[in-house]
Amino acid sequence: MPDWLIYGMVYAGSALMVYNIIRYIRYELRLQKDSKWEKERQVLYLPIFLLVMFLFGYLAIGLFGHPDIIVSGILFGGSVFVFVIFGLLQQITDRIQESERLEADLRVAKESSRVKTTFLSSMSHEMRTPLNAIMGLDALALQNPDLPPETRSQLEKVGDSAKHLLDMINNILDMNSIEAGSLTLKEEEFSLRQTLELAGIITKNRCEEKGLTYESRFADALDDYYVGDETMLKHALLNVLGNAVKFTPAPGSVTFTVEQTVSVGPSRELRFIISDTGVGIDKNLLPNLFTPFTIGDTSNTNRYSGSGLGLALSKRVTEMMGGGIAVESKKGQGSTFTLTVRLKASDRKAEQAADSAEGETQLSGLKVLIVEDIDLNAEIVADLLDMEGISSDRAENGLVAVDMFTRSKPGTYDAILMDLRMPVMDGLDATRIIRDQDRPDAKTVPILALTANAFDEDVRNSLEAGMNAHMAKPVDPDVLFDNLRHLVPEHKEKHD
Ligand code: ADP
């Protein structure tokens, strides 16, 4: 072995070792900047140990003379080894830092989505509160039998416009929850026939107003009851039915067909076919028809106003129900939309439902506590209840409600209608305090959230606080009375 090679290896090894030491110092400084790196820095003990070993080796050679081939080989090889270890460490650190950056980005995105949801939630609250007053007062004004026909027609238009606005707010909110992944479908037993009849009546009325013919064909094979999210299904259907009427000028027709295409065990596949003989859809629009905010050619938008959310929402909902939506359309000739969903059939039969309906309470004579901070809203609800012969007391916030309930004789109130957002004490706290009391009706008195908050999370919170049901404002009188008919007897049975 020539001397020059041995010296070459020693010099090259020394150079590499100096380089490694410099790298180590820089690497160490970089890690020090990031205090979270304590644990990762333990990995560095291996190269430090090796570096110190080799430093001793070099010093020994320098002090004790001529290095032989084995010693210089080990020193050279060792330096290369330390160098490689540093390279690997560097790569690992880079990767960890990259994933930390991604995590931080994700946190920012989640936070901004949360802010958006909170904003929409409070905005919807702000919009529903006045809408609640408009729709409630309009319904009350229309009760007057002596209205001049012109005023009646104006009031009906106020109601229609308010309803339209409410539909739009609901669509925006639903779409937002779906996009944020926070909308979960309910699994409730419902009568599809009733849903279809209701959608049919609404569509038939709209058709009659426009001079269109309406035809419905519901398959005989339909089960009495299904399990699923009736509200969302109804939304999806009404969006498409509404469009069929909206985009069909008279004379024309709208047809609503319902078929059951698959029936295996309790699983059912249902197909809803909605056809119209209206303006049809341009070929170019078809590919984006189900994308949010797509609206037809702008020459139409003045005649047919819309937000372009209806079909997008119907598509998402049917997809969440294991189906989908398809369209066939020819400009000038009409359109056919086919919605498919999968639902479970329930064993319950229509007769049983009729039996249980007999057990329901007469509403007249009941007494309800209305907890609501806004005077006008409280008056509207009180007037609605009064129409059914239900008397009411009012508390202007949660604390007053707790106080009134505590002072009342057990059984005084047949139900409590509870607003959620109120000054002094909110509805959730008030409900918890009422439920915790030691008196016979504390656990059983039905507490119904009546609130402008329409988010799933609000529903969950109110149920967790001990409420029995959640109704979004503006309150639909039918829903309110149905809930009372259903919940009050249960309470009376347990309490008596
Ligand atoms: P919008 O709220 O604007 O009605 P949709 O998502 O429901 O939003 O519909 C998007 C667009 O699709 C409409 O603006 C219209 O151009 C077109 N469209 C939907 N249904 C029909 C139909 N039955 N006939 C003709 N065009 C339709």
Boltz pocket constraint, residues with backbone or C-beta under 6 A from the ligand:
constraints:
  - pocket:
      binder: B
      contacts: [[A, 239], [A, 240], [A, 243], [A, 244], [A, 247], [A, 276], [A, 278], [A, 279], [A, 280], [A, 281], [A, 289], [A, 291], [A, 294], [A, 295], [A, 296], [A, 297], [A, 300], [A, 304], [A, 305], [A, 306], [A, 307], [A, 308], [A, 309], [A, 310], [A, 311], [A, 312], [A, 334], [A, 335]]
      max_distance: 6.0
